Amino acid sequence: MSGCRLCPRRCGAVRSAGSVGFCGADGSLRVARAALHFWEEPPISGTRGSGTVFFSHCPLKCIYCQNHEISSGGDGLVISTDRLTDIFFELRAAGAHNINLVSPTQYTDEIIAAVSAAKARGFDLPFVWNTGGYELADTLRRLDGLVDIYLTDFKYMSARLAGAFSAAPDYPAAARAALCEMLRQIPRGQYDADGLMRRGVIVRHLVLPGCTADTKDILDHLADLRGVRLSLMGQFTPQPTCTHPALSREVSAEEYDDVVGYAELLGFTDAFIQERGSASESFIPKFDYTGVLPKGI
């Protein structure tokens, strides 16, 4: 790899020579967990679970991240691309409906190699690119034909909030361009007889306390896009590692009801919303290296 330019940071780190990118990743492939996951949207989790691979590190620096042990702490085990391909088959054998690649961007090259190898061996489950939305369209174009489902965040429309909370004031522009490319590749959703998504784009937005005006700006933007299925999340959980005073509480029922009502006014009729009480650390998996190494090691 020459200087890394996989994400909008374009930090230029020569990771193959041991340099560390802005995301925290070097030239190795690091994974913290590979297991069935039941807390995604219903068309993704289904009844048997999504075969979720949690990658270490992240291009974003969200100060409220629930997965901070791996996103900023870098916890995880180094594996080969061949091992990643084997993990896909092991998750399929465990009953997974799909392969869910969480925070994958910094490992785009390795994932392309592993997915291509799996498909060459007859792998037939959909691949889900589960991303914070901070992507380069050029990087996403390389995934065309390999990724079947984009499960993407749209975190901010405000550059001020994006800078304060994720150290990425360019996030709104990057997320808009990335979503445009996702919808170019997959303009409409496709589902099987059981209602499981086979192809499509789901856009998640996590409502933050005191930030409902920005949420409404995002909903205004998404309402004009065809092919988007909205997931409006109210599960924000204050993290002990986050000291920002604005993020020290959960989203109130009034705040969440307000933005759900606004989405309805805009005409979102096929969206996912969360019941009250979803803000819980029980949704955070244990990053204990489950499924990362072959059995017996």
ROLUM-979375 format. One record per atom (N, C-alpha, C): residue in one letter; atom name; z, x, y. Coordinates in steps of 0.05 Angstrom, whole numbers. Example, Ala and Ser with C-alpha at 12.3 -4.5 7.8 and 13.67 -1.06 7.14 Angstrom:
<rs>
R res atom      w      u      v
R   A    N    156    264   -114
R   A   CA    156    246    -90
R   A    C    156    264    -66
R   S    N    142    257    -45
R   S   CA    143    273    -21
R   S    C    157    258      1
</rs>
This chain:
<rs>
R res atom      w      u      v
R   M    N      0     17    -24
R   M   CA      0      0      0
R   M    C      0     18     25
R   S    N    -18     12     43
R   S   CA    -17     25     69
R   S    C      5     11     85
R   G    N      5     16    111
R   G   CA     26      3    128
R   G    C     26    -27    124
R   C    N     50    -38    118
R   C   CA     52    -66    111
R   C    C     46    -85    134
R   R    N     28   -103    130
R   R   CA     22   -124    149
R   R    C     18   -151    135
R   L    N     37   -157    117
R   L   CA     35   -181    101
R   L    C     45   -205    117
R   C    N     64   -201    135
R   C   CA     76   -224    150
R   C    C     71   -220    180
R   P    N     78   -239    196
R   P   CA     73   -237    225
R   P    C     88   -214    238
R   R    N    107   -201    225
R   R   CA    121   -178    237
R   R    C    101   -155    240
R   R    N     83   -152    220
R   R   CA     64   -130    219
R   R    C     78   -103    225
R   C    N    100    -99    210
R   C   CA    117    -76    217
R   C    C    105    -49    210
R   G    N     85    -48    193
R   G   CA     71    -24    187
R   G    C     86     -4    169
R   A    N    107    -13    156
R   A   CA    122      5    138
R   A    C    105     13    114
R   V    N    105     38    108
R   V   CA     90     48     84
R   V    C    109     45     60
R   R    N    110     22     50
R   R   CA    130     15     29
R   R    C    125     30      3
R   S    N    100     36     -3
R   S   CA     93     50    -27
R   S    C    104     79    -27
R   A    N    109     89     -3
R   A   CA    121    116      0
R   A    C    151    115      3
R   G    N    163     91     -1
R   G   CA    192     89      0
R   G    C    203     79     26
R   S    N    186     75     46
R   S   CA    196     63     71
R   S    C    204     34     67
R   V    N    222     25     84
R   V   CA    232     -2     82
R   V    C    220    -19    105
R   G    N    209    -42     98
R   G   CA    198    -59    119
R   G    C    220    -74    135
R   F    N    211    -88    155
R   F   CA    230   -104    171
R   F    C    245   -124    153
R   C    N    231   -133    132
R   C   CA    242   -153    113
R   C    C    264   -141     96
R   G    N    265   -114     94
R   G   CA    285   -101     77
R   G    C    273    -91     51
R   A    N    248    -98     44
R   A   CA    236    -90     19
R   A    C    223    -63     21
R   D    N    225    -48     -1
R   D   CA    210    -23     -3
R   D    C    186    -27    -22
R   G    N    179     -7    -37
R   G   CA    156     -9    -55
R   G    C    161    -22    -82
R   S    N    186    -29    -87
R   S   CA    193    -41   -113
R   S    C    193    -71   -111
R   L    N    191    -84   -134
R   L   CA    192   -114   -136
R   L    C    220   -121   -146
R   R    N    234   -137   -130
R   R   CA    262   -143   -135
R   R    C    266   -174   -137
R   V    N    279   -182   -159
R   V   CA    284   -211   -164
R   V    C    314   -215   -170
R   A    N    325   -237   -160
R   A   CA    354   -242   -163
R   A    C    360   -264   -183
R   R    N    341   -281   -189
R   R   CA    346   -303   -208
R   R    C    319   -315   -216
R   A    N    318   -323   -242
R   A   CA    294   -338   -252
R   A    C    304   -358   -272
R   A    N    304   -384   -263
R   A   CA    316   -405   -279
R   A    C    306   -432   -271
R   L    N    311   -452   -287
R   L   CA    305   -480   -279
R   L    C    322   -488   -256
R   H    N    310   -502   -237
R   H   CA    324   -511   -213
R   H    C    318   -540   -209
R   F    N    339   -556   -203
R   F   CA    337   -585   -203
R   F    C    340   -597   -175
R   W    N    341   -580   -154
R   W   CA    348   -591   -128
R   W    C    325   -589   -108
R   E    N    300   -587   -118
R   E   CA    277   -589   -101
R   E    C    270   -619    -98
R   E    N    248   -624    -83
R   E   CA    239   -652    -80
R   E    C    230   -663   -107
R   P    N    233   -689   -112
R   P   CA    227   -701   -138
R   P    C    201   -693   -151
R   P    N    178   -692   -136
R   P   CA    153   -684   -149
R   P    C    152   -655   -157
R   I    N    172   -639   -148
R   I   CA    173   -611   -156
R   I    C    193   -608   -179
R   S    N    217   -619   -176
R   S   CA    238   -615   -197
R   S    C    233   -632   -221
R   G    N    223   -657   -217
R   G   CA    218   -675   -239
R   G    C    244   -679   -255
R   T    N    241   -682   -281
R   T   CA    264   -687   -299
R   T    C    274   -662   -313
R   R    N    256   -642   -315
R   R   CA    263   -618   -330
R   R    C    269   -594   -312
R   G    N    263   -596   -287
R   G   CA    268   -574   -269
R   G    C    244   -557   -262
R   S    N    246   -544   -239
R   S   CA    225   -526   -229
R   S    C    232   -498   -238
R   G    N    213   -483   -248
R   G   CA    218   -456   -257
R   G    C    218   -437   -234
R   T    N    242   -433   -223
R   T   CA    245   -420   -197
R   T    C    251   -390   -200
R   V    N    236   -374   -185
R   V   CA    239   -345   -184
R   V    C    248   -339   -156
R   F    N    273   -329   -152
R   F   CA    284   -322   -126
R   F    C    279   -292   -121
R   F    N    262   -286   -102
R   F   CA    256   -258    -95
R   F    C    276   -249    -73
R   S    N    282   -223    -74
R   S   CA    300   -211    -55
R   S    C    286   -204    -29
R   H    N    301   -204     -7
R   H   CA    292   -198     20
R   H    C    276   -221     32
R   C    N    270   -219     58
R   C   CA    256   -241     72
R   C    C    247   -231     99
R   P    N    223   -239    107
R   P   CA    213   -231    134
R   P    C    229   -244    157
R   L    N    242   -266    152
R   L   CA    258   -279    173
R   L    C    287   -269    172
R   K    N    300   -272    194
R   K   CA    329   -263    195
R   K    C    345   -287    205
R   C    N    344   -309    190
R   C   CA    359   -333    197
R   C    C    389   -329    195
R   I    N    403   -332    216
R   I   CA    431   -326    216
R   I    C    448   -346    201
R   Y    N    436   -368    193
R   Y   CA    450   -389    178
R   Y    C    440   -391    149
R   C    N    426   -371    139
R   C   CA    413   -372    113
R   C    C    434   -376     91
R   Q    N    429   -396     74
R   Q   CA    447   -401     51
R   Q    C    444   -380     29
R   N    N    421   -367     29
R   N   CA    415   -347      8
R   N    C    418   -319     19
R   H    N    438   -315     37
R   H   CA    439   -290     52
R   H    C    444   -266     33
R   E    N    457   -270     10
R   E   CA    461   -248     -9
R   E    C    435   -234    -16
R   I    N    414   -250    -19
R   I   CA    389   -238    -27
R   I    C    369   -235     -4
R   S    N    370   -253     16
R   S   CA    351   -251     38
R   S    C    356   -228     56
R   S    N    381   -223     63
R   S   CA    388   -201     81
R   S    C    404   -179     66
R   G    N    419   -187     46
R   G   CA    434   -168     30
R   G    C    418   -153     10
R   G    N    395   -165      2
R   G   CA    377   -151    -16
R   G    C    386   -150    -45
R   D    N    405   -167    -52
R   D   CA    415   -167    -80
R   D    C    393   -175    -99
R   G    N    390   -161   -121
R   G   CA    369   -167   -141
R   G    C    364   -143   -158
R   L    N    348   -147   -179
R   L   CA    341   -126   -198
R   L    C    311   -119   -195
R   V    N    305    -94   -198
R   V   CA    277    -84   -197
R   V    C    264    -90   -224
R   I    N    241   -103   -222
R   I   CA    225   -108   -247
R   I    C    196   -100   -242
R   S    N    180   -100   -263
R   S   CA    151    -95   -261
R   S    C    136   -120   -258
R   T    N    111   -118   -250
R   T   CA     94   -142   -248
R   T    C     89   -153   -276
R   D    N     88   -137   -296
R   D   CA     85   -147   -324
R   D    C    109   -164   -331
R   R    N    133   -155   -323
R   R   CA    157   -170   -329
R   R    C    156   -197   -314
R   L    N    146   -197   -290
R   L   CA    144   -222   -275
R   L    C    126   -242   -289
R   T    N    104   -232   -299
R   T   CA     85   -249   -315
R   T    C    100   -261   -339
R   D    N    115   -244   -353
R   D   CA    130   -254   -376
R   D    C    150   -275   -368
R   I    N    163   -272   -345
R   I   CA    182   -292   -335
R   I    C    169   -319   -332
R   F    N    144   -319   -322
R   F   CA    130   -345   -319
R   F    C    128   -359   -346
R   F    N    121   -344   -367
R   F   CA    118   -357   -393
R   F    C    145   -365   -405
R   E    N    166   -350   -399
R   E   CA    192   -357   -409
R   E    C    202   -383   -395
R   L    N    196   -386   -369
R   L   CA    204   -411   -355
R   L    C    188   -434   -366
R   R    N    163   -430   -372
R   R   CA    147   -452   -384
R   R    C    159   -460   -411
R   A    N    166   -441   -427
R   A   CA    178   -447   -453
R   A    C    205   -462   -450
R   A    N    219   -457   -428
R   A   CA    244   -471   -423
R   A    C    240   -500   -413
R   G    N    215   -507   -408
R   G   CA    210   -535   -400
R   G    C    202   -539   -371
R   A    N    199   -517   -356
R   A   CA    193   -520   -327
R   A    C    168   -535   -322
R   H    N    168   -552   -301
R   H   CA    145   -566   -293
R   H    C    125   -549   -277
R   N    N    135   -528   -265
R   N   CA    118   -510   -248
R   N    C    133   -484   -245
R   I    N    120   -465   -232
R   I   CA    132   -439   -225
R   I    C    135   -438   -195
R   N    N    160   -436   -187
R   N   CA    168   -439   -159
R   N    C    176   -411   -148
R   L    N    159   -400   -131
R   L   CA    162   -373   -121
R   L    C    177   -374    -94
R   V    N    202   -367    -93
R   V   CA    219   -371    -69
R   V    C    221   -345    -53
R   S    N    214   -347    -27
R   S   CA    213   -324     -9
R   S    C    195   -302    -20
R   P    N    170   -309    -24
R   P   CA    152   -291    -38
R   P    C    136   -271    -21
R   T    N    135   -276      5
R   T   CA    115   -263     22
R   T    C    114   -233     20
R   Q    N    138   -220     20
R   Q   CA    139   -191     20
R   Q    C    129   -179     -6
R   Y    N    125   -196    -26
R   Y   CA    115   -186    -52
R   Y    C     88   -199    -59
R   T    N     72   -205    -39
R   T   CA     47   -219    -43
R   T    C     29   -203    -63
R   D    N     27   -177    -59
R   D   CA      9   -161    -77
R   D    C     18   -163   -106
R   E    N     44   -159   -111
R   E   CA     54   -160   -138
R   E    C     51   -188   -150
R   I    N     56   -208   -134
R   I   CA     54   -236   -144
R   I    C     25   -243   -151
R   I    N      6   -234   -134
R   I   CA    -22   -239   -140
R   I    C    -29   -226   -167
R   A    N    -20   -202   -172
R   A   CA    -25   -189   -197
R   A    C    -13   -203   -221
R   A    N     12   -212   -217
R   A   CA     26   -226   -239
R   A    C     14   -253   -245
R   V    N      8   -269   -224
R   V   CA     -4   -295   -228
R   V    C    -32   -292   -241
R   S    N    -48   -273   -231
R   S   CA    -75   -269   -242
R   S    C    -73   -262   -272
R   A    N    -53   -245   -279
R   A   CA    -50   -238   -307
R   A    C    -42   -262   -324
R   A    N    -24   -279   -313
R   A   CA    -15   -303   -327
R   A    C    -39   -322   -332
R   K    N    -55   -326   -311
R   K   CA    -77   -345   -314
R   K    C    -98   -334   -334
R   A    N   -101   -307   -335
R   A   CA   -119   -295   -354
R   A    C   -109   -300   -383
R   R    N    -83   -304   -386
R   R   CA    -72   -310   -412
R   R    C    -69   -340   -418
R   G    N    -82   -356   -401
R   G   CA    -82   -385   -406
R   G    C    -60   -400   -394
R   F    N    -45   -389   -375
R   F   CA    -22   -403   -363
R   F    C    -32   -427   -347
R   D    N    -19   -451   -351
R   D   CA    -30   -476   -341
R   D    C    -11   -491   -323
R   L    N     12   -480   -316
R   L   CA     30   -495   -297
R   L    C     22   -489   -268
R   P    N     28   -508   -250
R   P   CA     22   -502   -221
R   P    C     41   -480   -211
R   F    N     31   -464   -192
R   F   CA     47   -445   -178
R   F    C     53   -455   -150
R   V    N     79   -454   -143
R   V   CA     89   -464   -118
R   V    C     97   -440   -100
R   W    N     85   -439    -76
R   W   CA     92   -418    -56
R   W    C    113   -430    -38
R   N    N    138   -422    -43
R   N   CA    161   -434    -29
R   N    C    170   -415     -6
R   T    N    162   -422     18
R   T   CA    163   -403     40
R   T    C    177   -414     64
R   G    N    188   -396     80
R   G   CA    200   -404    106
R   G    C    180   -411    127
R   G    N    154   -409    121
R   G   CA    134   -417    140
R   G    C    124   -395    158
R   Y    N    138   -372    157
R   Y   CA    131   -350    174
R   Y    C    110   -333    160
R   E    N     85   -341    161
R   E   CA     64   -329    145
R   E    C     40   -322    163
R   L    N     24   -303    153
R   L   CA     -1   -297    166
R   L    C    -23   -312    151
R   A    N    -42   -324    165
R   A   CA    -64   -338    153
R   A    C    -80   -319    135
R   D    N    -83   -294    144
R   D   CA    -98   -274    128
R   D    C    -86   -270    101
R   T    N    -59   -268    100
R   T   CA    -45   -265     75
R   T    C    -49   -290     57
R   L    N    -46   -313     69
R   L   CA    -49   -338     54
R   L    C    -77   -341     42
R   R    N    -97   -331     56
R   R   CA   -125   -334     45
R   R    C   -128   -319     19
R   R    N   -112   -299     15
R   R   CA   -113   -284    -11
R   R    C   -102   -301    -34
R   L    N    -87   -322    -28
R   L   CA    -75   -339    -48
R   L    C    -92   -362    -56
R   D    N   -114   -366    -42
R   D   CA   -132   -389    -47
R   D    C   -142   -388    -75
R   G    N   -137   -409    -91
R   G   CA   -144   -410   -118
R   G    C   -123   -401   -138
R   L    N   -102   -388   -127
R   L   CA    -80   -379   -144
R   L    C    -55   -397   -141
R   V    N    -50   -405   -116
R   V   CA    -27   -422   -110
R   V    C    -37   -451   -110
R   D    N    -21   -469   -123
R   D   CA    -29   -497   -125
R   D    C    -14   -515   -105
R   I    N     11   -507    -98
R   I   CA     28   -523    -81
R   I    C     41   -505    -60
R   Y    N     39   -513    -35
R   Y   CA     54   -500    -14
R   Y    C     78   -517     -7
R   L    N    102   -505    -11
R   L   CA    127   -518     -4
R   L    C    138   -501     19
R   T    N    131   -510     43
R   T   CA    135   -493     67
R   T    C    155   -505     87
R   D    N    171   -488     99
R   D   CA    187   -497    121
R   D    C    171   -498    147
R   F    N    180   -516    165
R   F   CA    172   -514    193
R   F    C    198   -516    208
R   K    N    209   -493    215
R   K   CA    236   -491    225
R   K    C    239   -498    254
R   Y    N    221   -488    271
R   Y   CA    224   -491    300
R   Y    C    198   -496    313
R   M    N    199   -512    335
R   M   CA    177   -513    354
R   M    C    184   -498    379
R   S    N    210   -492    382
R   S   CA    220   -477    405
R   S    C    221   -447    400
R   A    N    207   -432    416
R   A   CA    209   -403    414
R   A    C    237   -393    420
R   R    N    251   -406    437
R   R   CA    278   -398    444
R   R    C    296   -400    419
R   L    N    295   -423    405
R   L   CA    312   -427    382
R   L    C    303   -407    360
R   A    N    277   -404    356
R   A   CA    267   -386    336
R   A    C    276   -357    340
R   G    N    278   -349    366
R   G   CA    287   -322    372
R   G    C    317   -320    368
R   A    N    332   -340    376
R   A   CA    361   -339    374
R   A    C    371   -341    345
R   F    N    358   -358    329
R   F   CA    368   -363    302
R   F    C    354   -348    280
R   S    N    330   -338    285
R   S   CA    315   -324    264
R   S    C    301   -298    273
R   A    N    308   -289    297
R   A   CA    296   -265    308
R   A    C    266   -265    307
R   A    N    254   -288    312
R   A   CA    225   -291    310
R   A    C    214   -311    331
R   P    N    214   -303    356
R   P   CA    204   -321    377
R   P    C    175   -330    373
R   D    N    160   -315    358
R   D   CA    132   -323    352
R   D    C    130   -342    329
R   Y    N    153   -351    318
R   Y   CA    152   -369    294
R   Y    C    135   -394    299
R   P    N    138   -409    321
R   P   CA    123   -433    324
R   P    C     93   -429    321
R   A    N     82   -409    334
R   A   CA     54   -404    333
R   A    C     46   -395    305
R   A    N     62   -378    292
R   A   CA     56   -369    265
R   A    C     56   -392    245
R   A    N     76   -410    248
R   A   CA     79   -432    229
R   A    C     56   -452    232
R   R    N     47   -457    257
R   R   CA     25   -475    261
R   R    C     -1   -464    248
R   A    N     -6   -438    252
R   A   CA    -30   -426    241
R   A    C    -29   -425    210
R   A    N     -5   -419    200
R   A   CA     -2   -418    171
R   A    C     -6   -445    158
R   L    N      5   -466    170
R   L   CA      2   -493    159
R   L    C    -27   -502    160
R   C    N    -41   -494    181
R   C   CA    -69   -501    182
R   C    C    -85   -489    159
R   E    N    -78   -464    152
R   E   CA    -92   -451    129
R   E    C    -84   -463    103
R   M    N    -59   -471    100
R   M   CA    -50   -484     75
R   M    C    -65   -510     71
R   L    N    -68   -525     92
R   L   CA    -82   -551     90
R   L    C   -113   -547     87
R   R    N   -123   -525     97
R   R   CA   -151   -519     91
R   R    C   -156   -515     61
R   Q    N   -137   -501     49
R   Q   CA   -139   -495     20
R   Q    C   -134   -520      3
R   I    N   -114   -536     12
R   I   CA   -106   -559     -4
R   I    C   -103   -583     15
R   P    N   -125   -597     20
R   P   CA   -125   -618     40
R   P    C   -111   -644     32
R   R    N   -107   -648      6
R   R   CA    -94   -672     -3
R   R    C    -78   -667    -28
R   G    N    -57   -684    -32
R   G   CA    -41   -681    -55
R   G    C    -53   -692    -80
R   Q    N    -46   -681   -103
R   Q   CA    -55   -691   -129
R   Q    C    -30   -692   -147
R   Y    N    -27   -714   -162
R   Y   CA     -3   -719   -178
R   Y    C    -12   -727   -206
R   D    N      5   -720   -226
R   D   CA      0   -729   -253
R   D    C     11   -757   -258
R   A    N      9   -766   -283
R   A   CA     17   -793   -289
R   A    C     47   -798   -286
R   D    N     62   -776   -286
R   D   CA     91   -778   -283
R   D    C    100   -775   -254
R   G    N     81   -773   -235
R   G   CA     88   -769   -207
R   G    C     94   -741   -199
R   L    N     89   -722   -216
R   L   CA     94   -694   -210
R   L    C     70   -683   -194
R   M    N     76   -667   -174
R   M   CA     54   -656   -158
R   M    C     40   -634   -173
R   R    N     14   -635   -174
R   R   CA     -3   -614   -186
R   R    C    -15   -597   -164
R   R    N    -22   -609   -142
R   R   CA    -32   -594   -118
R   R    C    -22   -609    -94
R   G    N    -18   -594    -72
R   G   CA    -10   -607    -48
R   G    C      6   -590    -29
R   V    N     14   -601     -6
R   V   CA     29   -588     14
R   V    C     53   -605     22
R   I    N     77   -595     18
R   I   CA    101   -608     27
R   I    C    113   -591     50
R   V    N    119   -604     72
R   V   CA    131   -590     95
R   V    C    160   -598     98
R   R    N    177   -579     95
R   R   CA    206   -583     99
R   R    C    215   -577    127
R   H    N    233   -593    137
R   H   CA    246   -586    162
R   H    C    276   -591    159
R   L    N    292   -570    163
R   L   CA    321   -572    162
R   L    C    331   -578    190
R   V    N    343   -602    193
R   V   CA    354   -609    219
R   V    C    378   -592    225
R   L    N    379   -581    248
R   L   CA    402   -564    256
R   L    C    419   -579    276
R   P    N    446   -574    276
R   P   CA    463   -588    294
R   P    C    456   -582    323
R   G    N    454   -604    339
R   G   CA    449   -601    367
R   G    C    420   -595    374
R   C    N    402   -597    354
R   C   CA    374   -589    358
R   C    C    354   -611    352
R   T    N    363   -636    356
R   T   CA    345   -658    348
R   T    C    321   -661    366
R   A    N    322   -651    391
R   A   CA    299   -652    408
R   A    C    276   -634    396
R   D    N    284   -611    386
R   D   CA    264   -594    374
R   D    C    253   -606    348
R   T    N    270   -619    332
R   T   CA    261   -633    309
R   T    C    240   -654    316
R   K    N    244   -669    337
R   K   CA    225   -689    345
R   K    C    198   -677    354
R   D    N    199   -653    367
R   D   CA    174   -639    374
R   D    C    159   -631    349
R   I    N    173   -623    328
R   I   CA    160   -616    303
R   I    C    148   -640    290
R   L    N    162   -662    290
R   L   CA    152   -687    278
R   L    C    127   -696    293
R   D    N    127   -694    320
R   D   CA    103   -701    335
R   D    C     79   -685    326
R   H    N     83   -659    321
R   H   CA     61   -642    312
R   H    C     52   -649    284
R   L    N     71   -653    266
R   L   CA     63   -659    238
R   L    C     50   -687    235
R   A    N     57   -705    253
R   A   CA     46   -732    251
R   A    C     16   -732    255
R   D    N      5   -712    268
R   D   CA    -23   -710    274
R   D    C    -39   -696    251
R   L    N    -25   -688    230
R   L   CA    -38   -672    209
R   L    C    -41   -689    184
R   R    N    -64   -690    173
R   R   CA    -69   -704    148
R   R    C    -62   -685    125
R   G    N    -52   -697    103
R   G   CA    -47   -681     80
R   G    C    -19   -671     77
R   V    N     -2   -675     98
R   V   CA     25   -665     98
R   V    C     44   -686     86
R   R    N     61   -678     68
R   R   CA     83   -695     58
R   R    C    108   -684     69
R   L    N    123   -700     84
R   L   CA    146   -690     99
R   L    C    171   -692     82
R   S    N    188   -671     84
R   S   CA    215   -671     73
R   S    C    234   -664     96
R   L    N    249   -684    104
R   L   CA    267   -682    127
R   L    C    296   -678    116
R   M    N    306   -654    120
R   M   CA    331   -646    106
R   M    C    355   -647    125
R   G    N    377   -658    115
R   G   CA    401   -659    131
R   G    C    424   -643    119
R   Q    N    417   -624    101
R   Q   CA    437   -610     85
R   Q    C    448   -585     98
R   F    N    444   -581    124
R   F   CA    453   -557    136
R   F    C    483   -552    130
R   T    N    489   -528    120
R   T   CA    516   -521    113
R   T    C    525   -496    129
R   P    N    545   -498    146
R   P   CA    554   -475    161
R   P    C    562   -452    141
R   Q    N    553   -428    148
R   Q   CA    559   -405    131
R   Q    C    580   -387    144
R   P    N    598   -376    128
R   P   CA    619   -359    139
R   P    C    608   -334    152
R   T    N    584   -326    144
R   T   CA    572   -302    156
R   T    C    559   -308    183
R   C    N    557   -333    191
R   C   CA    544   -341    216
R   C    C    566   -347    237
R   T    N    566   -333    259
R   T   CA    586   -337    280
R   T    C    576   -350    305
R   H    N    551   -359    304
R   H   CA    539   -372    328
R   H    C    553   -399    331
R   P    N    565   -404    355
R   P   CA    580   -428    359
R   P    C    564   -454    355
R   A    N    538   -453    360
R   A   CA    522   -478    358
R   A    C    518   -485    328
R   L    N    523   -467    310
R   L   CA    518   -472    282
R   L    C    544   -472    265
R   S    N    565   -481    278
R   S   CA    591   -480    265
R   S    C    599   -507    253
R   R    N    581   -527    253
R   R   CA    587   -553    243
R   R    C    563   -564    227
R   E    N    568   -585    212
R   E   CA    546   -598    198
R   E    C    531   -616    218
R   V    N    507   -625    210
R   V   CA    492   -645    225
R   V    C    506   -672    223
R   S    N    511   -685    245
R   S   CA    525   -711    244
R   S    C    507   -732    233
R   A    N    519   -754    224
R   A   CA    504   -777    214
R   A    C    486   -788    236
R   E    N    497   -789    260
R   E   CA    481   -800    283
R   E    C    456   -783    288
R   E    N    460   -756    287
R   E   CA    437   -739    292
R   E    C    415   -743    270
R   Y    N    424   -743    245
R   Y   CA    404   -746    224
R   Y    C    391   -773    224
R   D    N    406   -794    228
R   D   CA    395   -821    229
R   D    C    375   -823    253
R   D    N    381   -809    274
R   D   CA    363   -810    298
R   D    C    336   -798    291
R   V    N    335   -775    278
R   V   CA    309   -763    272
R   V    C    295   -777    249
R   V    N    309   -789    230
R   V   CA    296   -805    210
R   V    C    283   -829    222
R   G    N    297   -842    241
R   G   CA    285   -865    255
R   G    C    261   -857    271
R   Y    N    262   -833    283
R   Y   CA    239   -824    298
R   Y    C    215   -819    280
R   A    N    220   -808    257
R   A   CA    198   -803    237
R   A    C    185   -830    229
R   E    N    202   -850    225
R   E   CA    191   -876    218
R   E    C    174   -888    241
R   L    N    183   -884    266
R   L   CA    167   -893    289
R   L    C    140   -880    290
R   L    N    139   -854    282
R   L   CA    114   -840    282
R   L    C     95   -847    259
R   G    N    105   -863    240
R   G   CA     88   -872    218
R   G    C     91   -857    192
R   F    N    111   -840    190
R   F   CA    116   -827    164
R   F    C    127   -847    145
R   T    N    112   -854    124
R   T   CA    120   -874    105
R   T    C    125   -863     77
R   D    N    116   -838     73
R   D   CA    118   -826     46
R   D    C    132   -799     49
R   A    N    156   -800     60
R   A   CA    172   -776     66
R   A    C    197   -776     49
R   F    N    208   -752     46
R   F   CA    234   -749     32
R   F    C    256   -746     52
R   I    N    277   -761     48
R   I   CA    301   -759     65
R   I    C    325   -755     46
R   Q    N    347   -746     57
R   Q   CA    370   -740     41
R   Q    C    393   -759     47
R   E    N    408   -765     26
R   E   CA    432   -782     29
R   E    C    454   -766     43
R   R    N    471   -780     56
R   R   CA    494   -768     69
R   R    C    511   -753     47
R   G    N    521   -730     54
R   G   CA    537   -715     34
R   G    C    521   -693     21
R   S    N    495   -690     29
R   S   CA    478   -669     18
R   S    C    486   -641     27
R   A    N    501   -639     49
R   A   CA    509   -613     59
R   A    C    532   -603     41
R   S    N    524   -585     24
R   S   CA    544   -575      4
R   S    C    534   -549     -7
R   E    N    553   -531    -12
R   E   CA    546   -505    -23
R   E    C    539   -508    -53
R   S    N    543   -532    -64
R   S   CA    535   -536    -92
R   S    C    505   -534    -96
R   F    N    489   -536    -75
R   F   CA    460   -533    -76
R   F    C    452   -504    -78
R   I    N    470   -485    -72
R   I   CA    464   -457    -71
R   I    C    467   -445   -100
R   P    N    446   -435   -112
R   P   CA    449   -424   -139
R   P    C    464   -398   -139
R   K    N    473   -390   -163
R   K   CA    486   -364   -166
R   K    C    465   -343   -171
R   F    N    466   -323   -154
R   F   CA    446   -301   -157
R   F    C    458   -280   -175
R   D    N    459   -287   -201
R   D   CA    472   -270   -221
R   D    C    452   -257   -240
R   Y    N    427   -256   -232
R   Y   CA    406   -243   -247
R   Y    C    398   -259   -272
R   T    N    406   -284   -273
R   T   CA    398   -301   -296
R   T    C    367   -300   -299
R   G    N    358   -295   -323
R   G   CA    330   -296   -330
R   G    C    313   -273   -320
R   V    N    325   -254   -306
R   V   CA    309   -232   -294
R   V    C    301   -211   -315
R   L    N    319   -203   -332
R   L   CA    314   -183   -352
R   L    C    308   -197   -379
R   P    N    293   -184   -396
R   P   CA    288   -196   -423
R   P    C    315   -200   -438
R   K    N    315   -220   -455
R   K   CA    340   -225   -471
R   K    C    347   -200   -487
R   G    N    373   -196   -488
R   G   CA    383   -173   -503
R   G    C    387   -147   -486
R   I    N    379   -149   -460
R   I   CA    382   -126   -443
R   I    C    403   -131   -422
</rs>
